[in-house]
Amino acid sequence: QILPGLEATRNSIRDYDQVAAGSGIKFLPLHKLITLTTPDFFGSPSTYNLWSLAGLYDNLTVYFGVIPLAVFLAGLYSLTRKNQLYLFSLLIFIVSLILLVDNPLGRFIGNLNVLGLSAMVMTRFSALTNFALAAGSAVVLNELSRKKITYGQFIKPLLLVLSMTIVPLTIMLFIWRLWAPTIPPIPIDFFPPEVLSFPNTLMVSFRNSFVPIFQIIISLFFIFLAVKISRARKPVFLVILFFSLTFFDFYRFFTKYNSFTPQSYLYPENKITQFLKKEENRFVTSRDPIMPPNMWLVDGLKSINGQDTLHSVYYNQFISLINFDNLNRVTDRFVQVRNFDSPLLDFLNVKYILALKWKEGRPDTSGKPNYPLDDPTKFPIVFTDGLTAVIQRPNPLPPVFSVTRYALAKDLQEEQQFLEASDLSQTVILNQAPRIEGSLAKAKIGPVSQKGNEIIFETQSTGNSLVVLSTAFYPGWNYYLDGVKQDPPLRANHAFLAVPLPPGEHAVRLVYLPASFKLGLIIAAVSFFVLILFLFSHIIRSLYERRSSRQI
């Protein structure tokens, strides 16, 4: 996945997108390191008591379990110089913290225009921290099972983690006792007023620190007990205790925020989605808060707007032409249509617009959509459900159609002029000439089947023809005509696809399969084969050494 991901990044808006940097979630603030030991120290949105003002909960909570953290730290005393794997995991742990925590070096790296780092949420590097802790903890537990690490070596790390949990609570309590009477409540409209007072936020932190402290105390108690009782000193008992506490902790933490719920609860059926499912055409939402994009994916709906950090820069520019009359403008990951009068929406196969009904500045079932969608002659409402109205556009083009003319644009400015002046139902704008001789004939397009990365349809024409698809252009598209691979599809209308066809009846198949994916697949297969050979050689060598030792 790395190579296709890098290719997608290179062709996307990633280097232009600055949403992460502008929303305060790019780096982990220093005070959020408390979540290393107490994930819900600042509350949780799932229990409606989140009181931290910095960023989003899921981006700024880095929790890996207090027991794995203590086990990992236990290796600092004895394994840093002896075990290369532990040293490697320790280095990864330190580097990942430098990258994800807000600091001068991390900011320098995070602002580089390399591999999309400037647009990246750097807290994603917590995955490396997690990997380092998992690998390092495994090494420590392995050494414990071999009795190279004793029970006593876990006491100091556990006490250190316990202090990391208790010290923030002590500081909070100290602040409350001294200055709380003079601190006004912080206005946060999203949460109940009682959460805003300092004593209540303090109680949230105390309550959510109980489970981490409980785990550490249980571990310390067992270790001190094992010192007195020799039978409890077997390494397997401590390993079982650590695994049990960690499983309990992770399960509790995970289900608290990402609870297992029926799909019908998260994505309930409603009349709007049922209406759109019956339609083959695409839709677009107004700027009203109507339906999050993740609901479109579950229901298999087709929309031209939404959120995608890796969507094509060409597509982004095309939407900018619709919104701002500027094909050279690149915005961010949020694709939103502002100009609903643009004829370019016809080319995108947009038939419906979803909008809320408003009255006196508030959503109201008896109201009407906001300007400019309030004109019933231009934007007639064809379906409603509660506060939501479905507006129909009159003349959307099909997602696949044939044209009779093409124009060649030599640069971006000329391309914009052609797109604004041309009838895209008859003319397509190309940046390179197709391999077609003579005039173009109109082709009949059969039913279109689109599944995953594949588009299939049949055509019939009396002469050479050019078929246009309002599917986003990427270099990885492959074009097959009657099962025979052809030249790659042309980039059409700046951001989409076009394929030339000879006369007659033909079966057309387009498959998105970039060369980077094929190369990555080959590398993965070779690596897997080498790994198998290495394992076999290791097993054979071990068997040979055992036989040799027996003979001696």
C-alpha positions in Angstrom: 0.0 0.0 0.0 2.9 2.4 0.5 3.8 2.8 -3.2 0.2 3.4 -4.4 -0.3 5.7 -1.4 2.7 7.8 -2.5 1.5 8.0 -6.0 -2.0 9.1 -4.9 -0.4 11.7 -2.7 1.7 13.1 -5.5 -1.5 13.5 -7.7 -3.6 14.9 -4.9 -4.3 18.2 -3.0 -2.2 16.9 -0.1 0.5 19.5 -0.4 -2.1 22.3 -0.6 -4.3 21.2 2.3 -3.7 23.0 5.6 -6.8 21.9 7.5 -4.8 20.0 10.1 -2.5 22.9 10.8 -5.3 25.4 11.0 -7.6 23.4 13.2 -5.2 22.8 16.2 -4.9 19.1 15.8 -1.6 18.8 13.9 0.5 18.3 17.0 -0.1 16.9 20.5 0.0 19.8 23.0 2.4 19.1 25.9 -0.4 18.9 28.5 -2.1 16.2 26.5 0.8 13.8 27.4 -1.3 13.1 30.5 -3.4 10.8 28.2 -0.4 8.5 28.1 -1.5 7.2 31.5 -5.1 8.6 31.8 -6.8 8.7 28.4 -10.0 10.4 29.7 -8.3 12.8 32.1 -10.0 15.7 30.2 -13.3 13.8 29.9 -14.8 12.0 26.9 -17.4 13.0 24.3 -19.0 9.6 24.7 -19.9 10.4 28.3 -20.7 14.0 27.6 -18.1 15.5 29.9 -15.2 16.5 27.7 -13.8 19.7 29.1 -10.5 20.2 27.3 -10.5 23.1 24.8 -7.6 21.8 22.7 -8.5 20.0 19.5 -10.4 16.8 18.9 -10.6 13.9 21.3 -9.7 11.2 18.9 -6.7 13.1 17.4 -5.3 14.3 20.7 -5.6 11.2 22.9 -2.6 8.9 22.8 -3.2 5.9 25.1 -1.4 2.6 25.0 -2.2 1.2 28.4 -0.5 1.9 31.8 0.7 -1.7 32.1 2.4 -1.9 28.7 4.0 1.5 29.4 5.4 0.3 32.7 6.6 -3.0 31.3 8.3 -1.2 28.5 10.1 1.2 30.9 11.3 -1.8 33.0 13.7 -2.6 30.2 15.5 0.7 30.6 17.4 -0.7 33.6 18.8 -3.9 32.0 18.1 -4.2 28.3 19.2 -0.9 26.7 22.8 -2.1 26.1 22.1 -5.9 25.9 19.2 -6.3 23.5 19.2 -4.7 20.0 15.5 -5.2 19.5 14.7 -3.3 22.7 17.2 -0.6 21.8 15.5 -0.2 18.4 12.1 0.0 19.9 13.3 2.6 22.4 14.7 4.7 19.6 11.4 4.4 17.6 9.5 5.4 20.8 11.6 8.6 21.3 11.5 9.6 17.6 7.7 9.1 17.4 7.2 11.3 20.5 9.4 14.0 18.9 7.2 13.8 15.7 3.8 13.9 17.4 4.4 16.2 20.4 4.4 20.0 19.8 8.1 21.0 19.9 10.5 23.0 17.6 12.0 20.0 15.9 8.7 18.3 15.3 7.3 21.5 13.9 10.2 21.8 11.5 9.7 18.3 10.2 5.9 18.6 10.1 6.1 21.8 7.9 8.2 20.1 5.3 6.6 19.7 1.9 7.8 16.1 1.7 5.5 13.1 1.5 2.6 15.3 2.4 4.0 16.1 5.9 2.9 19.7 5.8 -0.8 18.6 5.5 -0.5 15.7 7.9 -1.9 15.3 11.4 1.4 14.5 13.1 -0.4 12.7 16.0 -0.8 9.9 13.5 2.8 9.0 14.4 1.3 7.6 17.6 1.0 4.4 15.6 4.8 4.2 15.7 4.7 4.8 19.5 2.3 2.0 19.8 4.5 -0.3 17.7 7.6 0.6 19.8 5.8 -0.1 23.1 4.4 -3.4 21.8 7.8 -4.6 20.6 9.7 -3.4 23.6 7.2 -4.8 26.1 7.4 -8.2 24.3 11.2 -8.2 24.7 10.8 -7.4 28.4 8.2 -10.2 29.0 10.4 -12.6 27.1 13.3 -11.8 29.3 11.0 -12.2 32.3 9.9 -15.6 31.2 13.6 -16.6 30.9 14.2 -15.3 34.4 16.7 -12.7 33.2 14.4 -10.0 34.7 13.1 -10.2 38.2 9.8 -9.1 39.8 11.6 -6.3 41.6 12.7 -4.6 38.4 9.0 -3.7 37.7 8.5 -1.8 41.0 10.2 1.5 39.9 8.6 1.7 36.5 5.2 1.0 38.0 5.8 3.7 40.7 6.9 6.1 37.9 3.7 5.5 35.9 1.7 5.9 39.1 3.3 9.2 39.8 2.6 10.3 36.1 -1.1 9.6 37.0 -1.2 11.1 40.4 0.9 14.3 39.9 -1.5 15.9 37.4 -4.4 15.3 39.8 -2.4 16.8 42.7 -1.7 19.9 40.6 -5.4 20.2 39.6 -6.4 19.9 43.3 -3.8 22.6 44.3 -5.1 25.0 41.7 -8.7 24.4 42.7 -7.9 25.0 46.4 -6.1 28.3 45.7 -7.7 30.0 42.7 -11.0 28.2 41.8 -13.3 30.8 43.5 -11.9 33.5 41.2 -12.0 31.5 37.9 -15.2 32.1 35.8 -16.7 29.1 34.0 -15.5 28.6 30.4 -18.4 28.9 27.9 -18.7 25.8 25.8 -22.1 25.5 24.1 -21.8 21.9 23.3 -21.8 20.5 26.9 -23.9 20.9 30.0 -23.3 23.9 32.3 -22.4 21.7 35.3 -19.4 20.3 33.4 -18.0 23.8 33.0 -17.4 24.5 36.7 -13.9 23.7 37.9 -14.9 21.4 40.7 -16.8 19.2 38.3 -14.0 19.0 35.8 -11.7 18.0 38.7 -14.1 15.2 39.6 -14.1 14.1 36.0 -10.3 13.8 36.1 -10.4 12.0 39.4 -13.0 9.5 38.4 -11.3 8.7 35.1 -8.0 8.2 36.8 -9.3 5.5 39.0 -8.9 2.5 36.5 -5.2 3.3 35.7 -4.4 3.8 39.4 -6.2 0.6 40.2 -4.2 -1.5 37.7 -0.9 -0.2 39.0 -1.8 -0.8 42.6 -3.0 -4.4 41.8 0.3 -5.0 40.0 2.4 -3.6 42.9 0.4 -5.6 45.4 1.0 -8.8 43.5 4.7 -8.1 43.2 5.1 -7.4 47.0 3.1 -10.5 47.7 5.3 -12.6 45.5 8.3 -11.4 47.5 6.8 -13.0 50.6 5.4 -16.1 48.9 7.9 -18.0 46.7 5.2 -20.0 44.8 3.7 -16.8 43.4 7.2 -15.8 42.1 6.9 -17.7 38.9 7.2 -15.4 35.8 4.1 -16.9 34.2 1.8 -15.5 37.0 3.0 -12.0 36.5 2.7 -12.3 32.7 -0.9 -13.5 33.1 -1.7 -10.7 35.4 -0.3 -8.1 33.0 -2.2 -9.5 30.1 -5.4 -9.7 32.0 -5.2 -6.1 33.2 -4.2 -4.9 29.8 -7.1 -6.7 28.1 -9.6 -5.4 30.6 -8.2 -1.8 30.2 -8.2 -1.8 26.4 -11.6 -3.4 26.1 -13.0 -0.8 28.5 -11.3 2.1 26.7 -12.3 0.9 23.2 -15.9 0.1 23.9 -16.4 3.4 25.8 -15.6 5.5 22.7 -16.2 3.0 19.9 -19.0 0.9 21.2 -20.3 -2.1 19.3 -23.7 -1.0 18.0 -26.0 -2.2 15.2 -25.5 -0.6 11.8 -29.1 0.5 11.8 -28.3 2.6 14.8 -25.3 4.4 13.3 -26.7 4.6 9.8 -30.5 4.6 10.1 -32.7 4.3 7.1 -34.5 7.4 6.1 -36.7 8.6 3.3 -34.1 10.8 1.8 -31.5 8.0 1.4 -34.2 5.7 0.1 -35.2 8.2 -2.5 -31.6 8.7 -3.6 -30.9 5.0 -3.8 -33.5 4.6 -6.5 -31.7 7.2 -8.6 -28.7 6.6 -10.8 -27.7 10.3 -10.9 -25.4 12.0 -8.5 -26.4 14.6 -5.9 -24.8 17.5 -4.1 -25.5 18.9 -0.7 -25.9 22.6 0.1 -23.7 24.1 2.8 -26.3 23.2 5.4 -25.4 20.4 7.9 -27.5 17.6 6.4 -25.7 14.3 6.0 -22.1 13.4 6.8 -20.1 11.8 3.9 -19.6 8.5 5.8 -23.3 7.9 5.5 -23.1 8.2 1.7 -20.5 5.4 1.5 -22.6 2.9 3.6 -25.7 3.5 1.4 -23.7 3.5 -1.8 -24.9 7.0 -2.8 -23.0 9.1 -5.4 -22.2 12.7 -4.6 -19.6 15.1 -6.0 -18.8 16.8 -2.7 -17.5 15.6 0.6 -14.1 15.2 2.3 -11.0 13.4 1.0 -7.5 14.3 1.9 -6.2 12.5 -1.3 -8.6 13.6 -3.9 -7.2 14.6 -7.3 -5.8 18.1 -7.6 -7.4 18.3 -11.1 -10.8 17.5 -9.6 -10.3 20.2 -6.9 -9.5 22.7 -9.6 -12.6 21.8 -11.6 -14.8 22.4 -8.5 -12.9 25.8 -8.0 -13.9 26.7 -11.5 -17.5 26.0 -10.6 -17.3 28.0 -7.4 -14.8 30.8 -8.1 -14.4 30.9 -11.9 -10.7 30.0 -11.4 -9.3 26.8 -12.7 -5.9 27.6 -11.2 -7.2 27.7 -7.6 -6.6 24.7 -5.2 -8.5 24.6 -2.0 -8.5 21.9 0.7 -9.9 18.4 1.6 -13.4 19.7 1.9 -15.2 19.8 -1.5 -18.3 21.9 -1.3 -20.3 23.4 -4.1 -21.3 27.1 -3.8 -22.5 27.9 -7.3 -25.6 25.8 -8.1 -26.3 27.6 -11.3 -23.1 26.4 -13.0 -23.7 24.3 -16.2 -20.6 22.4 -15.3 -22.8 20.6 -12.7 -24.7 19.1 -15.7 -21.4 17.5 -16.9 -20.9 16.0 -13.4 -24.3 14.3 -13.7 -25.7 16.2 -10.7 -29.5 15.9 -10.7 -30.4 16.6 -7.1 -29.4 19.1 -4.4 -30.1 18.4 -0.8 -30.9 21.5 1.4 -32.5 22.3 4.7 -35.7 24.3 5.0 -35.3 27.5 6.9 -37.7 30.0 8.4 -36.7 33.2 10.3 -33.1 32.0 10.6 -33.9 28.5 12.0 -34.6 25.1 10.4 -38.3 24.7 10.1 -40.4 22.1 8.3 -42.7 24.9 7.0 -39.8 26.9 5.6 -37.9 26.9 2.4 -34.2 26.5 1.3 -31.9 29.5 1.7 -30.8 31.7 -1.1 -30.1 31.0 -4.0 -32.0 27.7 -3.7 -35.2 29.5 -2.6 -36.3 30.2 -6.3 -38.9 27.4 -7.1 -38.8 28.2 -10.8 -35.0 27.4 -11.1 -34.8 24.9 -8.2 -38.1 23.0 -7.8 -38.5 20.8 -4.8 -39.4 17.2 -5.8 -39.3 15.5 -2.4 -39.2 16.4 1.3 -38.7 14.6 4.5 -39.0 16.7 7.7 -36.4 19.5 7.5 -34.7 18.3 4.3 -35.7 19.2 0.8 -34.6 17.4 -2.4 -34.3 19.9 -5.3 -34.1 18.7 -8.9 -31.8 20.1 -11.6 -33.2 19.9 -15.1 -30.6 18.7 -17.5 -27.8 16.5 -16.1 -25.6 14.6 -18.6 -25.2 10.9 -18.2 -22.0 9.7 -16.5 -20.8 8.2 -19.8 -21.7 9.8 -23.2 -20.3 10.4 -26.7 -19.3 13.8 -28.2 -19.0 15.0 -31.8 -16.2 17.5 -31.3 -13.0 18.0 -29.4 -10.8 21.1 -28.7 -7.2 21.1 -27.7 -6.1 23.4 -24.9 -2.4 24.3 -24.7 -2.4 25.7 -21.2 -4.6 26.1 -18.1 -5.9 29.5 -19.1 -7.1 28.3 -22.5 -8.6 25.2 -20.9 -10.7 27.4 -18.6 -11.8 29.5 -21.6 -12.9 26.4 -23.5 -14.7 24.9 -20.4 -16.7 28.1 -19.8 -17.6 28.7 -23.4 -18.2 25.1 -24.8 -21.3 22.9 -24.7 -19.8 19.9 -22.9 -22.6 17.7 -24.1 -21.1 18.0 -27.6 -17.5 19.0 -27.1 -14.7 17.7 -24.9 -11.6 19.6 -24.0 -8.3 17.7 -24.3 -4.7 18.5 -23.6 -3.5 16.0 -26.3 -4.9 14.9 -29.6 -6.6 11.6 -29.8 -5.6 9.0 -32.3 -8.7 9.5 -34.5 -8.9 10.4 -38.1 -11.8 12.3 -39.7 -14.9 13.5 -38.1 -16.5 12.1 -35.0 -19.7 10.0 -35.0 -22.2 9.9 -32.1 -21.9 6.5 -30.3 -24.7 4.7 -28.6 -23.8 3.8 -25.0 -25.2 0.7 -23.4 -25.9 0.2 -19.7 -22.9 1.2 -17.5 -21.6 -1.2 -14.8 -19.3 0.3 -12.2 -17.9 -1.9 -9.4 -14.9 -0.8 -7.3 -12.1 0.1 -9.6 -13.8 -1.2 -12.8 -16.1 0.5 -15.4 -17.7 -1.7 -18.1 -20.1 -0.7 -21.0 -20.8 -1.5 -24.6 -20.9 1.0 -27.5 -22.2 1.1 -31.1 -21.3 3.7 -33.7 -21.1 4.2 -37.5 -17.8 5.9 -37.4 -14.9 6.9 -35.1 -16.2 8.3 -31.8 -15.0 9.7 -28.6 -16.6 8.7 -25.3 -16.3 10.9 -22.2 -16.7 9.8 -18.6 -17.2 12.1 -15.6 -15.0 9.9 -13.6 -11.9 11.5 -12.0 -8.7 11.1 -14.0 -5.7 9.4 -12.5 -2.6 8.1 -14.3 -3.4 4.5 -13.2 -6.4 4.0 -15.4 -6.1 1.2 -18.0 -8.3 1.0 -21.1 -9.3 -2.3 -22.7 -11.3 -2.5 -26.0 -12.8 -5.9 -26.7 -10.4 -7.4 -24.2 -7.3 -5.8 -25.9 -5.3 -3.3 -23.9 -5.2 0.2 -25.6 -3.3 3.4 -24.8 -4.2 4.9 -21.5 -7.4 7.1 -21.3 -7.1 10.7 -22.2 -7.5 13.5 -19.6 -10.7 15.2 -20.6 -12.3 18.4 -19.4 -9.3 19.0 -17.2 -10.1 16.3 -14.6 -11.9 13.4 -16.2 -11.6 10.6 -18.7 -12.1 10.1 -22.5 -11.5 7.1 -24.7 -11.4 6.9 -28.5 -13.4 4.2 -30.3 -13.3 2.8 -33.9 -16.6 2.2 -35.8 -18.8 -0.8 -34.9 -19.9 -2.6 -31.8 -17.4 -2.8 -28.9 -17.0 -3.8 -25.3 -15.2 -1.1 -23.3 -13.5 -1.9 -19.9 -11.7 0.6 -17.8 -9.7 -0.6 -14.8 -7.9 1.5 -12.2 -4.7 -0.4 -11.5 -1.7 1.8 -11.2 1.8 0.6 -11.9 2.8 1.4 -8.3 0.3 -1.2 -7.0 1.8 -3.8 -9.3 5.3 -3.0 -8.2 4.2 -3.0 -4.6 2.6 -6.4 -5.1 5.8 -7.8 -6.6 7.9 -6.4 -3.8 5.5 -7.8 -1.1 5.5 -11.2 -2.8 9.3 -11.3 -3.0 9.7 -10.1 0.6 7.2 -12.8 1.7 9.2 -15.5 -0.2 12.5 -14.3 1.3 10.9 -14.4 4.8 9.8 -18.0 4.3 13.3 -18.9 3.2 14.7 -17.2 6.2 12.4 -19.0 8.6 13.1 -22.4 7.0 16.9 -21.8 7.2 16.5 -20.7 10.8 14.6 -23.9 11.6 17.0 -26.1 9.8 20.0 -24.5 11.5 18.4 -24.9 14.9 17.7 -28.6 14.3 21.3 -29.1 13.1 22.7 -27.3 16.2 20.5 -29.5 18.5 21.7 -32.7 16.8 25.3 -31.6 16.9 25.0 -30.8 20.6 23.5 -34.2 21.3 26.3 -36.0 19.5 28.9 -34.1 21.5 
